[in-house]
Amino acid sequence: MQRTILIVDDEESICKSLGNILLDEGYDVLTANSGEAALKLLDEELPSLVLLDIWLPGIDGMEVLKTAKNLYPRLPVVMMSGHGTIETAVKATKLGAFDFIEKPLSLEKIILTVRHALEMSRLEEENLLLRQKINQDYELTGTSPPIMELKEMISIVAPTNAWILIMGENGTGKELVARAIHRQSKRADKPMIEVNCAAIPEELIESELFGHEKGAFTGATEKKRGKFDLAHEGTIFLDEVADMSLKAQAKILRILQEKKFERVGGNKVIQVDVRVLAATNKDLEKEMEEGRFRQDLFYRLNVIPLMVPPLRSRKEDIPLLMERFLADFALKEGEPKKILGEDALAILMEHSWPGNVRELKNFIERLAIMTPSIGISAHDIPPLPKEGHKVEPFKDPVQDSVSGSFREAKMDFEKSYLSRKLREFEGNISRTAESIGLERSNLHKKIKAYGLESKGE
């Protein structure tokens, strides 16, 4: 991948000689002769690395370094100076400089430092991608004919660059399919950026997808890269694509056709190379007939259709899924894995699971929480609803022999439940509140009342 290096020096001869050497090494080169010009270029181009002189007219190199690291913390900056001291080098390092090189410049050392800095930057990017992968569960669990057929289709289409439309009911695992495709693709070392089409307000769709320049509108206090920009050379996943307005669909269609865009408030044309995966739980042909979905967008997205089967059509996978969810829950909570008895399994196999795998996972997690013993038997399972009916509440795990009022028992359960959830999200109040559907302020009060440990935001 081509890398761009910005050279910032008020001596034209240094910019020219250093630039020529770097061009010969295969890098793209930008030059600036002042701190102001450097910051402008950073805003417009965002290079891969900066070679920055300390002594500059106007804004000096230290101020440029400080500003650049505040705006772009992961941008490697190498400082250069003919009047360097140990104190200056230490200060530059504390401000985030990758290295400090004294003038007159050794071209061999410059090239070596550039290579090291770019390699370090690449490793940091890979580390972020790996953390993303660790936090996501890609595996499609099951050995039934429908799921094996789906896995085979994924293995065939993933290595290509073909655009794929993933269809299926809510909770079937469409996002898992998208992530499996990306992981097996030639773009696996690049990011997969998810766009929740149903969650973006229509007035912000352009800013979210294409980004915006600083000052483009009220509240745009800094430059922002859009989803398509972030997904460059990787994959963009348009989840619940049928929930977009017709206006938003038109904007998506335009970028998919032209493969270029301008940020809101900007005039620079940005080329983008992305693989597009889209998902929906709706019948798009019916949506088109009723005028809610554009035909041209449908044909653009529907190069290869994949149908994710509902859980009721692969019920033989239910035991495997339950075992996996119980194991995942035990690992997450740091507790022994609970065992599902044959009588309990028989009851759960009879249920139609209209909410599919998502419903099953949530049910198993609640069952693991609410069952006090290691073994889960038929006695522990509440009556399952018929299709279209509400699920009955779980029985209270507190033994009948335990003394105390209902209020006390309820408080005991609430304290235990919140403690588990806080551990799951490493004490983060905001993430825990979002997960359990509770206002952050209310959760904070309960944490204080029960004397639980948290880490704020």
N, C-alpha and C positions, 0 to 999 in steps of 0.2 A: 504494500500500500504506500502511495506517495506521501511523503511528509513535508510539511512546510515549516521553514525556519525564519524567524524574524530577527534581523540584525539591527541593533539600535546603537549608533555611534555617530558623533558629530564630525568625524574625520572621513571624508568621502573615500579616501584611498583604502582605509580599512574595510569599509562596507564593500568596496569593489573587489579587493583581493580575497577577502574572506568569502564573499558571495560566489566568486568564480570557483574557489576550491570546493565549496559545498555543492554547487551545481554539478561539478565533475563527479562528486560522490553520489549523485542521483537525487538530491533534495531539491524541492522548490524553495526559492528564496524571496523574501520581502525585506526591504530596508527602510529605516527611518532615521533622520538626523537630529531628532529632538524628542524629549519625553512626551510632549503633546501629540506629535505625529505618531509616536509608538502606541499611545493609548487609543488613538483613533483607529489605527490599523488593527489593534487587538479587538476592538468592538466590531469592526467590519469583517475580519477574516478568521480570527481565533486560530493562530498557528499551532503547530505541534510542540514548538520549543522556542524560547527567546534567548538570544545572546545580547546581553544588556551592559553597556558602558555605564560606570558610576557617574563620571563627570560629564554632564550634559547641559546645554543652555536651557534656561527656563526651569521646568520641573527636572530635578536630578534623578539619577538612576535608582536611588533608594526609595524615593517617593513612587516612581513607576513600579518598582518591585512590590511595594506595599499595596498599591492599588490593584495591580494585576493579580496578586495572590488572594486579595479579598474577593475579587470578581470571579476568578477562575482558580480555585485552590489546587486543582490537580495539574495545572500548567507548569511544566518544568522551566525554570529560569536559571541561566548561567551568567554570573556577573563577571565583568572584565574591567580592569583598571591598571593604569600605569603608575598610580600613586597609592597603591594599596598598603594597608597595615593589618596587623593581626586583629586589631580592634574592629576595623571595617569589615573584615571577612567574617568575624564572629557575629556582628550585627546583621550582615546580609543573610547568614545562615539562619539566625533566629527569625528573620522575616520570611523565611521559606525558600531561599535560594538553593538550588541543587548543588552548585559548586562555585568556586571563585578562582578566576584565572588572571595572572598578572601579565601586563604588557612589558616588553614586546611579546606578541603572541607567538607561541609555538604551534604552527598549523597542525602538526602531528598530535599534539595534546588536545587541541580544539576538536579535531575529528573524533578522537577517542572519547572525550567528554560528552560530545553530542550523541555518540552511539550509546554510551552508558545511560545517559539521561533518558533517551527515547526508549531504551530497553526497560528501564525502571518504570517508565510511564505505561508501557505495554503490559508489564507484569501486574501493575496496579489495576489496569482495566480488566485483565483476565481474572484477577482476584475478585473483583466486583461481580463479574459474570458467574464465577464459581459459587459465590455466596448466594447469588440469585438462584442458581440451580439447586443448591442445598436446601434453600427455603421453599422450593417448589417440589411437589410430588408428581413426577412425570408418568409413573408406571400405570398402565391400564391393567387392572387385575381381572383375571378370568381365563377359563379354558373352554368356554362354550363355543359352539360353531359361529354364532354371530360375532362374538368378540375376537375370535381367531381370524375370521374373515376381515374384520376391521383392521387388526394388527398387520395382516398381510398387505392390505391396501396402503396403509401408512408406509410400510417398508418400500413399496413400489414408488409412491408419489413423492415421498419426502426428499430423496436426493435430487429431484428435479427442481426447476424454478417455477413450476406451474402454480397458478393461483387456485385456491381451494375454498369451496363453500361447505362448511360443516353444519349439518342440520340434525336436529334432535330435540326431544322434549326437555323441559327444565330439569336440571339435576342429573342428566345422563353422563356428563363429563366432557362437554364440548371443548372446554378450555384445556383439559388434559390431552385431548387429541391434538389440539393446536400446538401445545408444548412438545408433545412427542414428535410431531412433524418437524418443528424447528430443531429439536435436539438431533434428529437424524439427517438434517439437511446439510448442505455445503456452507450454510451461513451460521452454523452452530456456535462459532467462536465470536459472533457478533450479537448484539442485543435483540431480544424479542420485546417489542413495545406493545402493550395492550391498550386499546381504546374502548372504554365502556360507552358505547354510542348512546345508550339510554340515559346516562347520567350527566352528559354535557349539555348545559343550557344552550339554546339556539343562538343567543347573542354572543356566546363565547366560543362557538365551534371553530371559527377561523383562528382565533388566538391559540386554542388548544392544539389544533392540527398543524398549523403552519408557524406558530410562534409570533412574537411581536417585538418591535423596537422600543427602546426606552422612550416614554412620552407619547406613545402611539394613541393612548386614550387615558382617561382618568383612572388612576390606580396603577398604570403601567410604570412603576418606579424603576424598573431595570429591564434589560434585554432578556428575552426568554426564547429558548429553542422549542419548537413545536414537536409533536409526536412523530411526524414524518421525518423531520431533521434528525431526531434521536435514533430513529430506526434505520438510518442510512447504512446500506450494505448488509442489513439484517432483515428482520421480519416484523411486519406490523399486523397485529391481530385486531380486527374490527368485531368486537363482541356485541351480540344483539343488534346487528346492523339494520334490521327491519324497524327498529324503534326510533330511527332518526326521522326528522321532518324532511319533507320534499326539498326544502331549501338546503338543508345540510347534505342531503344525498347528492344534489347538484354540485356542491363544492368538492365532495369526495370524488365524484366522477371526473371532474376536471383534472385533479392532480393525478388520478390513476391513468388518464389518457395522455397527459402532457409530461408527466414525470418531472415536473418542475413547479416551483411556487415562489411567491414573495411573502416575506413576513408582513404582518399587519403594521402599517406605518413605514414600511421600507420599500425600496425600489430595486434592490438587488435580486436578480433571478437566481434561485438556488436549485441546482439539479439534484435529484434524489434517485437512489437505486434501492428499492425495497421489494421484498416478496410479500404478497398480500394473502392473508388468511382471514376469512370472515365466518361468522357463526350466527345462527338464528334458531329460535324455537317456533317460528311462525311458518305458515304455508305461503311461500313467496308468490306462487302462481295466483293464489286467491288474493293476496295483497295487491298484486299488479292489476288484477281484474277490477278491484274496487278502488283503484287509483291511489293507493297509499305507498306504492313502491315503484320506482322507475324501471321500466323494462331494460333500458340501455345499461343501467347499473347492474341489474341482475345478470345480463349476458356477459358483462365484463368480469363479474366475480365468479360466475358459475362455470369456470373452465373444467374443474374436476369436482363433482359433488361427492361428499361422504356423508353417510347416514349413521348416526350413533344410535345403537339399539336401546330401547327402554329396558329397564331391569326385569319387567314381567316376561320379556321374550328370552331372557337368559338366566332363569331362576337357578340353574345349576351352579352359577357363579356366586350365589349368595353366601354359602358357607365360607368360601375363600375370602370374600369381602369382609365378612364379620370377623374372621380371624385376624385379618390385616388391621381393621379398625381397632380391635381390642389391643393388639400389639403396639400400634402407634400411640394409643391413649396411655398405655402403661409406660412406654418410653418417655413420653412427654411429661407425665406426672411423676416419674421416678418411683413407680409402685409396681408390685407384682402383677403380672398379666392375669386377668380374670378368665375363667374357663366357662364356656357356654355348654350347658348340658344338652343331651340329645332331645329331651322333652321340650326344652326351650327352643332349640333349633327347629323342631317340627312345627311349632306354632308360627315362628317367624317365616318359615318357608311357605306357609299358606297365605300370607298377606300379599296383596297386589302391589304395594309400594308405588302409589301414584306419583310420589315425589322423587322416585328413582333412587340412584345411588346417594344423592345428597340427603334424602330423607332417611335412608338406611344408616348412613354415617352418623347423623345427628341423634337418631334413636339409640344406636349402640353406645354412643358417648354418654347419653343421659342414663342409659341402663347401667353402665359401668360406674357412674357417679352414685346412683341411687341404691345400688345393691351392696349391702354391707359386707357380705361374705365373698370369698374368692370364686366360688361356684355360682353360676347364674342358672337357676332352674325355671321351669314353667310357672312356678308360684310367684316369681319375681317380675313377670311380664304382665303389664296392665292389659285389659281388653283392647285389642287392636280395632281401629275403626273400620267400618265398611267404607267403600269408596264414596267420597263426598261428605263423610261425617268427621267430626272433630275427634282427635285422640283423647282418651280419658287420662286423667293425671296419674302419675306414678304414685304408688303407695309410699307413705312416709317410712323411711328406713329405721326410724327410732322404734325400738322394741316396745311392745305394750307394757312391759314390766317397768320401763323407765318412768320415774316420777317426774313431775313438773307439768306446767301448763302447756297448752297448744302454742301460746305465744313464745314460750321459752324454746320449745322444740323447733319452731319456725326460725327463731333467731340463731339457734345452733346450726341448722342446715345452711342458712344464708351466710353465716360466717365461714363455714367450711367451703361452700361453693365459691365465694368471692376470693378466698385464699388460694383455691386451685387455679382460678382464672388469672389472678395476679401472677402466680408462678409461671403460668403458660406464656404470659406476655412480659415476663422478666420485670414485673413491678411497674410497667408503664400504664399510667392511669388512663390516658386518652385512648390507647389501643384496646385496653380492657373494656372501657365504657362502650366503645363502638361495637365490640364483639358481642356484648350481652344486651345491647339495646337500652342502655341506661345513660341519662344525662351525666356528664363529667362531674358537675357540681354535686349531684346526688351521690355518685359513687364515692367522691372524696369525703363526704359526710359519713357514709357508712364505714369507710376505711378507718376514719378517725374514731368513730364510735366503737368499732371492734378491736382497735389497736393493731391493725394489720400493717405490714411493711409495704411501701411503694417507693417509686422513683420519680414521681411527678410526671412531666410530659413524657 
